[in-house]
Amino acid sequence: ELGEGTTRKWVGLKLEGRLPAREGAEVFSGAEKIGTVTSGGFSPTLGAPIAMAYVASDHSAPGTPLEVE
């Protein structure tokens, strides 16, 4: 039921390093696959790669550490 929320959420990611995440890359929390990148690129304002991804709702809180393949 929609009143209970959704199983996944669309979130923004700021990535460490210089490599951007690409559409279709898998998102992990530890060894568990919890989502998929929908788009990615480089943010000149942040000076870092960024991405958008659908992830499991229980891993969508701001500041949650995640890994992108």
MIDOSE-1310 file (N, C-alpha, C; in nm, 2 decimals, decimal comma, always signed):
residues 69
elge	+0,08/-0,12/+0,00/+0,00/+0,00/+0,00/+0,09/+0,12/+0,00; +0,05/+0,22/-0,08/+0,13/+0,35/-0,09/+0,15/+0,42/+0,04; +0,05/+0,41/+0,13/+0,06/+0,48/+0,26/+0,18/+0,43/+0,34; +0,23/+0,31/+0,31/+0,34/+0,25/+0,39/+0,47/+0,29/+0,32
gttr	+0,47/+0,37/+0,22/+0,59/+0,41/+0,15/+0,63/+0,32/+0,03; +0,74/+0,35/-0,03/+0,78/+0,28/-0,15/+0,90/+0,19/-0,11; +0,93/+0,09/-0,19/+1,04/-0,01/-0,16/+1,17/+0,05/-0,20; +1,17/+0,15/-0,29/+1,29/+0,21/-0,34/+1,27/+0,36/-0,35
kwvg	+1,38/+0,44/-0,35/+1,38/+0,58/-0,36/+1,49/+0,63/-0,46; +1,46/+0,74/-0,52/+1,56/+0,80/-0,61/+1,64/+0,90/-0,53; +1,77/+0,88/-0,53/+1,86/+0,96/-0,44/+1,98/+1,01/-0,53; +2,03/+1,12/-0,47/+2,16/+1,18/-0,53/+2,28/+1,12/-0,46
lkle	+2,38/+1,10/-0,53/+2,51/+1,05/-0,47/+2,62/+1,14/-0,51; +2,71/+1,17/-0,41/+2,84/+1,24/-0,43/+2,94/+1,13/-0,42; +3,02/+1,11/-0,52/+3,12/+1,00/-0,52/+3,26/+1,05/-0,48; +3,33/+0,96/-0,42/+3,47/+0,99/-0,39/+3,56/+0,95/-0,51
grlp	+3,67/+1,02/-0,52/+3,76/+0,99/-0,63/+3,73/+1,08/-0,75; +3,77/+1,04/-0,87/+3,75/+1,12/-0,99/+3,66/+1,05/-1,10; +3,64/+0,92/-1,08/+3,56/+0,85/-1,18/+3,41/+0,86/-1,17; +3,34/+0,90/-1,27/+3,20/+0,91/-1,26/+3,13/+0,77/-1,27
areg	+3,01/+0,76/-1,21/+2,93/+0,64/-1,22/+2,85/+0,65/-1,35; +2,83/+0,54/-1,41/+2,75/+0,54/-1,54/+2,62/+0,47/-1,52; +2,52/+0,51/-1,60/+2,39/+0,45/-1,60/+2,40/+0,29/-1,60; +2,33/+0,23/-1,52/+2,33/+0,08/-1,51/+2,42/+0,03/-1,41
aevf	+2,52/+0,11/-1,35/+2,61/+0,06/-1,25/+2,53/+0,02/-1,13; +2,57/-0,09/-1,06/+2,51/-0,14/-0,94/+2,55/-0,06/-0,82; +2,46/-0,04/-0,73/+2,49/+0,02/-0,60/+2,48/-0,08/-0,49; +2,58/-0,08/-0,40/+2,59/-0,18/-0,29/+2,60/-0,11/-0,15
sgae	+2,55/-0,19/-0,06/+2,57/-0,16/+0,08/+2,64/-0,28/+0,14; +2,77/-0,27/+0,15/+2,85/-0,39/+0,18/+2,85/-0,49/+0,06; +2,81/-0,61/+0,09/+2,80/-0,71/-0,02/+2,66/-0,72/-0,09; +2,57/-0,64/-0,03/+2,43/-0,65/-0,07/+2,40/-0,55/-0,18
kigt	+2,35/-0,59/-0,30/+2,31/-0,50/-0,41/+2,18/-0,44/-0,36; +2,18/-0,30/-0,36/+2,06/-0,23/-0,31/+2,00/-0,13/-0,41; +2,07/-0,12/-0,53/+2,02/-0,03/-0,63/+2,09/-0,02/-0,76; +2,05/+0,07/-0,84/+2,11/+0,09/-0,97/+2,12/+0,24/-1,01
vtsg	+2,23/+0,28/-1,06/+2,25/+0,42/-1,11/+2,17/+0,45/-1,23; +2,10/+0,56/-1,23/+2,02/+0,60/-1,34/+2,10/+0,70/-1,43; +2,19/+0,78/-1,37/+2,27/+0,88/-1,45/+2,38/+0,92/-1,36; +2,49/+0,97/-1,43/+2,60/+1,02/-1,36/+2,68/+1,11/-1,44
gfsp	+2,77/+1,19/-1,37/+2,85/+1,29/-1,44/+2,94/+1,36/-1,34; +3,00/+1,47/-1,38/+3,10/+1,54/-1,30/+3,03/+1,67/-1,26; +3,04/+1,71/-1,13/+2,99/+1,84/-1,09/+3,10/+1,94/-1,07; +3,11/+2,04/-1,16/+3,22/+2,14/-1,14/+3,20/+2,22/-1,01
tlga	+3,08/+2,24/-0,97/+3,05/+2,31/-0,84/+3,11/+2,24/-0,72; +3,08/+2,11/-0,72/+3,13/+2,02/-0,61/+3,27/+1,98/-0,63; +3,32/+1,98/-0,75/+3,45/+1,93/-0,78/+3,46/+1,78/-0,76; +3,35/+1,71/-0,79/+3,35/+1,57/-0,77/+3,24/+1,50/-0,86
piam	+3,26/+1,37/-0,88/+3,15/+1,30/-0,96/+3,02/+1,29/-0,88; +2,91/+1,30/-0,95/+2,78/+1,28/-0,88/+2,70/+1,18/-0,97; +2,59/+1,13/-0,90/+2,51/+1,04/-0,97/+2,37/+1,04/-0,91; +2,27/+0,99/-0,99/+2,14/+0,96/-0,94/+2,12/+0,81/-0,94
ayva	+2,05/+0,76/-0,84/+2,02/+0,61/-0,84/+1,90/+0,58/-0,77; +1,84/+0,47/-0,81/+1,73/+0,41/-0,73/+1,79/+0,32/-0,63; +1,76/+0,33/-0,50/+1,81/+0,24/-0,40/+1,70/+0,20/-0,31; +1,72/+0,09/-0,24/+1,62/+0,04/-0,14/+1,59/+0,15/-0,04
sdhs	+1,47/+0,17/-0,01/+1,43/+0,28/+0,08/+1,50/+0,28/+0,22; +1,53/+0,16/+0,27/+1,60/+0,15/+0,40/+1,75/+0,19/+0,39; +1,80/+0,23/+0,27/+1,94/+0,27/+0,25/+1,94/+0,41/+0,19; +1,83/+0,49/+0,20/+1,82/+0,61/+0,13/+1,84/+0,74/+0,22
apgt	+1,87/+0,72/+0,34/+1,88/+0,84/+0,43/+2,01/+0,92/+0,39; +2,00/+1,05/+0,40/+2,12/+1,13/+0,37/+2,24/+1,09/+0,45; +2,35/+1,08/+0,39/+2,48/+1,05/+0,46/+2,50/+0,90/+0,47; +2,41/+0,81/+0,41/+2,43/+0,67/+0,42/+2,55/+0,63/+0,32
plev	+2,65/+0,56/+0,38/+2,76/+0,52/+0,29/+2,72/+0,41/+0,20; +2,75/+0,43/+0,07/+2,72/+0,32/-0,03/+2,84/+0,31/-0,12; +2,84/+0,20/-0,20/+2,95/+0,18/-0,30/+2,88/+0,16/-0,43; +2,95/+0,21/-0,54/+2,90/+0,20/-0,67/+3,01/+0,11/-0,75
e	+2,96/+0,01/-0,82/+3,05/-0,07/-0,90/+3,14/+0,00/-1,00
